[in-house]
Structure formats: structure tokens, C-alpha cells
Amino acid sequence: MPPKLHTQRTRKCKTSCINLCSEWRNGQLCGGAASHAQQPRQWSESRRDLNVRLQNPSLNLKQQREILQANGEMGSWVVEMQYRLNAARIDWSQEDQSGRTIYKVPPLISNVNKKAYQPRVVSFGPYHHGEPHLKSMEAHKERALLCCIHRSGLLVQEVFAFVAEVAQELKDSYDSLDSAWQHDTDKFVQLMMLDGCFMLELVRVAYQSENYYFGNDPVFSRHGDLYLVPFIKADMLLLENQLPMLLLIKLKCILENIEPDIEDLNADILWLLDHDISKYSDIGKCLHVLDLHRKGLLHGNAAPQSPDQSPDQREGKNNRVGHNVVRPATELHEAGVRFMKSKSTSLLDITFDGGILKLPNFMVDDDAESMFLNLIAFERCHIPAGSDITSFVAFMDNIIDDDRDIKLLSSKGIIDNNIGTDKEAADLFNTMSKDLAMEMNNNLGQVYKNLITYCNTPWHKWRANLTQIYFRNPWAIISVIAAFILFSLATVQTIFTILN
């Protein structure tokens, strides 16, 4: 294109654009742009009026739907969401006060090991009630209920009415209660009575020969203690298999005609679950048996505070090359860390000071994996519970990598391995700690950081190698001393030879 023609077309386009903009500013475009400029404001005002009308508390869902449809808002989902928004009277800044404490384990958690969350012998509560492999225990529940009411001298109707008074509160404890249980209160109260009396009777009779029913009873006898009660105890520690503690307290109160004593009930249940109750002070109110067991594992001495790093340690950590994670127990031992058993059995009693890592004694048996996984699931589902058990398992997974680590910790009295081989115990921790994270803001997080700093200091590893190689037993010490004496004598002889 010739330069002159190109310049003319460019000038023509600029002129057209200027005229177009002038017309828009003067309101001459599309019937007057000024009226269009007012549309957003008018739309905003009409929308505001619509919201004011919809927020009228006297309107029901049908009336709100008619208003929305008249204003062009078609769609049941929009209507329902707007209705729920208008009906809500929630302070979003406050925590949920719904009272839910018993949860179904989400698939994200349970897919790792589904069997760990399923009861094997007995169901407690509505989540697993009626499953075919658990129905055989229903007859034993009825026997326990009849024995409890018979000893109390009450009528079944009286106990039923007493439990029915708190039925809604008991329902609210379950996070995913089926609508059939929600709508049939009589059936729900019947379930609570059967399961609650069976659990209380188990606490009263198990391992107490003076309370046995009769010699050949399959549950409440010495035979039951040996072959059935251990499985029932494991089922009592499943998150989906819980009864609200409120139910047990209410039943104990009316059946024994006494004022409810939370600590007595806590002690009885903890004793059944093999806790040493002589070491416990008051535990306080608990949500259910799993929550009580969790508090029992964490109970005892308050979590001791590990000393903070000194300034030179903090500065040195940034300049020193080394690991940024805690290594397995055997590597820690090679770096100069010594292991000792803590004075208490509380899982919070973990400290690291002066090169000594103190850990509580605990048992690893066939039910340990299921127990820890359900405690972890409870902490993940129930936010107020915290993350102490989760952090403990994550920390133990860091220092347990293979059978050598289990062997070392067992030799120090920290782990009682009743599951089988050391490799099986190591695999247990490596499996159940998948996708776990340790909270670094508590005492355990400080222990973690101090261990890394200690192990990244070369002097500690050199000293440990010297001790472990040359002073590991009396014979090695004698050999070193003898070698030193011989070396000294040879040196003296050489000096005298040179002088002569």
C-alpha cells in the first residue's frame, strides 16, 4: 500500500473513533447511553429490594420460590440455597456447637486399612447394628439388660423413660445418624438401653470372678474372659463403635440408684482396658470410651518441656550441613544419642536433654494398629481433640525404620513387642503412619528440632564412635589400656635408645 493512502485511512479511522466516543458521551448512541449508564445502579437497587423481601422471616420456602420465579430466578437449587441463607442465624466466627463426637471414618482415612475400623464381635451404637456377623451378640445384650434391671428392682418402662429424656442429645452425638434412627426414637432408645447395659455389665463382671454369672456362660465367666472379652475390648476402641458417655452415666445412675460419679466410671473402664489406674488422678469428663482411652494414654505427668536450643546451636544449625529430619533409632545411637525409658507411661512424656532421649514404655500387640488408627481418626474428625496421638505415631515412625530400631528400643525397655518379630513391629509403624504429619508447635516438635541439631554436630558422632568401638565392653577397655601401656613403653625405650 502506498504511504499516502495508508496515512489517509489511518486518519479516517481515528476520526470515526473520536466521533463515536463523542456520541456516547453525549447520550446519542443506541438511544442514549446515559440511560444505559443508569442500568447497573437500577439493577443493584432492585436486587437489594429483592433481598430485603426474601429476608422476611414469615416467608416459607414456597413463598420465597414464587418471589424468585417472579423476578426471573428459576432453579430449585438457587431457591433452596437462598432459603437456607436467609434462615441461617449463625455466628460464623464461633465453633460448631452441634455436640457431634462419634463419627464415621471418611474413606480418605479408612481406605488404608478398612478392617481396622470394623468391629469383629459386637456392635455398640447404630453404625454397625444389624450386621450379619455381629448378630450373635444381640442375645447376650438382652441377658445383660435383664440382669441389670433385675438387680435394680425397677421396671423396664422406668429405665426406658429415663433414657428417652436424653434421646435427642444422644442422637446429636452421632455425626452421620441414619434417618431411620432419627425418626424412630423408640427404636433408638431400645438400642441405647441394650448396648449401654451390656457395656456396663461387661465393666462390672469381666476379670472379677465374684461377679461371674455361671461357669459355662459364654461371655460373663472365666471362659469369656479368655476367649471373648479381649475381642470385645478391641471393638470398644473403634471410632464407629462408640456410645456417648452420657448414656453410661445415666444408666449407672438409675440402675444403681446413686449420684453419678464420673471418676468412678472412668476408673472402672480404664481398669477393664488394662490401664494402671493407681497412677491416675482425676481425668474428668470424657466423650466416650475411645476418648477416655486416649486421655488415659496421655494422662500422667504434664508434658515436660525440652530445653530450647542455645544461641550457638541455632546459629550453627544454619551453617552446618546435615539431615533435616530425625533419623532412625540406630542412626541416632551412632550419632551419640542415648535412649532411656521415661518415668511415666504417658505418651506425652518425651524429652531430649544432654544427649539422652527419654521415651515412655508402651506395648505393641495384635490390636495396637487398630487402636492407634482409630485414635488418629478421632483426632482428625473431632477438631477439639488435638493431635497428640497423631504426633506421637508420626514421631515414632521417624525413629523406627526396620527391625534393628525395634530391637534397640526394646533393649532399653521402651517397646514391649508382643506382636511377633521385630520386623512385624517395624512394619506396623511404617504402615499406619502413612500421610501423617507431626504438629511442630508442641513439646514433641521441640524435641524433633533439638535432635536434628544434635545429630548434625560432628563432635557428637566422633565421640560416639570412639565410645562404641573402643569402650563398648570391659574387654575392649582392657585392650585399649594395654595398647596404650605398650605404646608408652615402646616410646620410652626409643627415647632412651636415642639418648644412649
N, C-alpha and C positions, 0 to 999 in steps of 0.2 A: 504494500500500500504506500502511495506517495506520502511524504511527510506532511504536506499541506492539507491533504484530505483527512489524514489521521487527526490532525490538530483541530479541524473543523468539527469532526464527530465528537471529539472529547469535549469541546466547548459546549456542543449541543446537549450532551448527556448531563453536564454539570448544571446547565440552565434548567433542564427538566427537573432535576432533583431539587434544585433550590425552590422552583415554583411549587413542587409537590409538598415540600415541607412548609412553605408559606401557607398553602391552602389548609393543611392540617392544623396549623397554629390558629388560623382564623375561623376554624369550625366549618369550612366549606367542603370537606371531604367526607364522602359516604353519609350524606345527610347531616353533617355536623359532628365533628369529633368531640366537641365539648360535651355533648350528651353522652357519648361513649365513655368519656373520662369519668363521668359520674357513676357508671355502672358498677365498678368494683366496690365503691362505697355503699351504693344501694344494696348490692348483694350481701355485703358484710352486715348491714343493718338488718336485713330480712333474716339472715342466718342467726343473728343474735336474738331476734324476736322469737324464732322457732325454738331455740334452745331454752329460752325462758318459759315458753309454753310447755315444753316437754318435761321440765323440771318440777312441774306441779305434782306434789305427792299424791294427790287424789286420783291421778290418771292411772288406769291399769294398762296392761300390755296391749289389749285390743284397741283402746282409745289412742295410745301412742302410735300404733301401727297406722290407724286411719289418718292421723295428722301427718305422719311421714309420707304416706302414699299420696295425700292431697298436695304435698309440696314436692312431689316428684322423686321421693326417696323410696324406691321399690327394692325389695330384697329382705327376706326373713332374717338373714344374718345381721344386717345393719340394724334392723329393728330390735333384735334381741340384744345386741351389744349396747345400743343406746339405752335400752330399758335397764340393763344391768348397771350401766354407768350412772344413770340417774337415781337408781335405787340404792347405790352404794353410799354408805355413810362411814367411810373407813379413814382412819388416820394412817396414811401410807408410811409414815416415818416410824411407826411403832411395830414391834414384833407381833407375829401371829399368836393370838391367844385362844386358838381353837382347842387346845388340850390334846392334840394327837400325839401319841407316844409309841404306838405299835404299828409297824409299817410292813408292807410287802416289799421284799427286796427287789429293787429295779433290775431289769435284765442286764444293764451295763455292768452290774456287780455280780449277779448270780451266774452269768454265762461262764465265768471262770471255773466254777465248781458247783453245779446245781445241787448235787446231793448233800452238800454241806449245809444247806438251808432247809432241807426237807426232814420232817420227823420220821423216825423209823418204827416207833412203838405206839405212841399215844399222841393225840391232838389236844392242845389247850387253846380255847378260843375258836372263832368262826372260820379262820382262813383255811384250815385243813380238816375241818369237821366233815365226817361222812366219807372220807377217802377209804377205798376198799381195804387196804392193808392195815388200817387203823381201827376198823370197826370192832375187832375182838375185844378191845379195852372198854367199850361202852358198858358192857355188863358189869365190869369191875367198878366203873364210876357209879353206877346205880347202887351197888352194895355199899360203897363208901358213903354215899349220900344218906342212905337209910341208917347206917350205923351212927353217923354224926347227929342226925335229927333224933334218933332214938336216945342217945346219951343226953341230949339237951332237954328232953321232955317236952319239946314244942311240937306244934302241928306243922305239916308241910306248908299249909296255906300261910302260916305266920312267917315262915322263912321266905317264902315266895314274895309276899307283900313287902318284906323288909328290903329285899334285893331290888324289887321293882321301883322303889323310891329313888334309886340312883341309876336306873336303867339308861336314861339318856346320857348321863355323864360317862357311863361305861361305854356306850356306843361311840361317844365322841373321842374315846381313847384310840379307836381304830381308824387308821388313815384311809383304808380302802374297803370299807364295810359294804358288802353287797346289799342291794335294795331290798332283797327278801328279808334280811335281818333287820334292816331299818324299819320296815313296815310291820313286821310281826314281833312286837315287843314280848309277847308271852313266850314265844319260841326262844327268843334271845335270853330272857331271864332263866328259862329252863336250862339252857346251855351253860350259863354262868354258874348256876347252882351245882350242876353235875361236875363241871370241871373244877370249880373252886373247892368244893368239898373233897374231891379226890386228891387235890394237891395238898390241902390241909391235913388230910388223913395220912398221906404219904410222909409229910413232915413229922407227924406225931408218932408214927409206927416204925418207920424204916430204921434199922440198926438198933432198935430198942426192944429186946426180947420180951420185956414185961408187957408190951402193948400188942404183941402178935395176936392175930385172930385165932387161928388154929394151925396145927402142924402142917397140913397139906394144902394150905391156902396158896394159890399161885403168885400172889402179889405181897400180901401183908404177913410175911413169915420169913424165916431164915432162908428158905428156898428162893423166895422172891428177892431178898437182899443180894443173893449170889448171882442170880441169872436174869433178873428183870429190872431191878431198881437202877443198876448202872446205866442202862439204855434210857430209862425214864429221865434220869438226871441229865443226860446229854440232850434229850428233847426239851427239857425245861430251859435250856440255854440257847434256843433258836429264836431269832427276832420275830419270825412269823408265828411263833407258837407261845405267845405270852398272854397272861391275864393281868389286868390292871391291879396294882397293889391295893387300891381302894376296895376292890371286891374281897380280897383275902382278909383285910382288916375288918370289914363289915360283917363277913361271915363268922370270923373268930369272935367278934364282939357279941353277936346274938346267940351263937351256939354254945359259948362258954359263959354267957351272962356276966361279962366283965368289961371294964373300961378298956378301950383299945390301947395297947402298948406297942408302939411301932418298933421299939428297940428289941423287945422280946421276940416278936415275929421275925425281925431281921436276923437275930442270933440263931433262931431255930432253923431258918432256911439256909443260912451260911454254914451251919454245922452239917446239914444234910449234903451240902455241896463241897464238903471236905476242907472248909476254911478253919484255921486255928482261931476260934473266937476269943480265946483268952488274951490275945494280943490287940483286940479291937476296943476302942472306946465307942461312943455313940456315932452311928453312921447317919442317922436322920431319915427323912422321908425319901422314898425311892419310887420310881415309876412302875416297875415290875421286877420280876426275878432277874432278868438279864441285867438290868440297870443296877440292882443290888449286888450281883456278882462282880460287875465292873468296878463298883465302888469298893468292894472287898479287896479286889486285886490292887487297887490304887491306895487303899487305906493304910494307915500306919503313921510312921514319921512323915512330917511335911517334907516335900521335895527339897533336899539340901541344895544350896546354891554353889555351883562350882566357881572357883575364883576366876575373875576376869584376867585376860592377858595383860602382862606388864607392857609398858610403852615400848621397850626394846623388842619384845616379841611381836607386837603389832607392826612396828616398822620393819622388822626382819622378815615378816611374812610376805611383805610386798616385794622384797628384794631377793628372796630365796626361791630357788627352783625346786619343785616337788609336786606331790599329789594335791589335788583339791577335793578329794573325797576320802572318807575314812576307809582304810584298808582292812582286809580280813584279820581275824584274831592272830593267826600265825605270823603275818607280816608285822602286825603291831608288836608282837612279842619280840621279833627280830630287831625292831626299831627301839627296843628298850622299855616298852610298856609292860607293866606287871599287872596281873589280874587278881582280884580278891573278891570274896563274897561280901555283900553288904550286910549290915547288922539286921535290917528288916527285910521282909519279903515283899514290900510294896514295890510295884513296877516303876514307881517314881524315884526310888532310891538309887539313882545312878549318879556317880560323881567321878571326876578325874582331877587328881591333885598330886603333885610331886612324882609324876610318872606312874601313879597307881590308878587303874580303872576299876572302880567298885561297881559290881552288878548284883541285883537281887537273885536269890535262888528261885527257880521255877521248874515245873515238871513238863516234859514233852511226852505225851502218851497218844493213844489212838484217837482221842476226842479233842486233842489240842487244836488241830487245824480248824475243825468246825466251830469250836468255841471262839477262837481268835477272829475267824472270818465273820461271825455274827456280831461280835463286839465292834469290829471295824465297820460293818454295815450299819449298825445302830448309830455310830458316831457320824457317819456320812449322811444318814437320813434325818437324825434329830440334831439340829444345829446347836442347841444349848448344851449338848453333852460334851462338847470339846473334842480334842483329838489325841488324848494321852495314850490310849492303847494303839492307835494307828502309828503314832510317832515311835512308840516302843518297838513295834514289829518292824517298822522301816529301819530303825537303828540296828536291831539285831540282824536284819538281813545284810546290812553293810559289813558287819564283823563276822558273819557266817557265810562262807563260800563253799566249803567242802567238808568232808568227814574229819580232816585234821583240825579244823576250827572247833567242831563239836567235841572232839577228844580233848583239846586243850581246855575248853570251858568246863567240861565235865570233871577234869582232873583238879580244877580249882573249886569244885563244889557249887558251881553256878547253875549248871543244867543237870537235871536228873532225867536221863534218857531212858524212857520206858516204852519207846515206840518200836525198837528193834536195833538195827545197825546205825552207826554214826552217819552213814551216807543217807539213810532214810530221813533222819532228823534234819540234816542239812537241806535236803530236797524240799522238806516241808516248808522251811522258812523261805527258800528261794521261790517256791510256787505261790504261796499265799501273799507275798509282798508285792506282787505284780501291780503296777500302776499306783503304788502308794507314795505319798510324799510326807516328809517329816517336817513338822512345824518348827521353825528355827528361832522363834521368839521366846521359847521357854528354856528351862534349865537344861534340857536334853540338847537343845540347839547350841548352847554354850559349851557343853561337853564335846559336841561334834567339832566345833571350831578349835577348841583347845587341843584336841587330839591331832588334828591336821597340823597345827603349828608345831606341836611337839615332835611329830614324826618327820617333819621337814627340816629339823635341826640335825645336821650331820653328826655333831658330837654325841648325841644320844645313841645313834646307831653304832658308832665306833665303840663306845663304852659297852653297849650290849653285846657286840661281837666278842670283845675281849672277855667279858664275863662268861658268856655262853660257851665259848670254845675252850678257854684255859682254866675256868673256875666252876665248871658245871657239876663236879663231884669231888670228894676228898682225894681220890687217886690222881685226878688231873691237877689238883692244887699241889700235891706232894711232888709230882713230876716237874711242875714249873719251878718249885723251890729248889729241887735237886739240880735242875738245869742251871738255875741262877748261881747256885753254890759252885758247881763245876766250872761255869764260865768265869766266876770271880777268881777261883784258884788258878785257873789257866792264865788269866790276866796277870795275877800277882807273880806267877812263875816266869812269865815272859818278861816282866819288868826287871826281876832280879837277874835274869839271864843277860839282859842288855846291860845292866849296871856292872856285872862282873866281866 
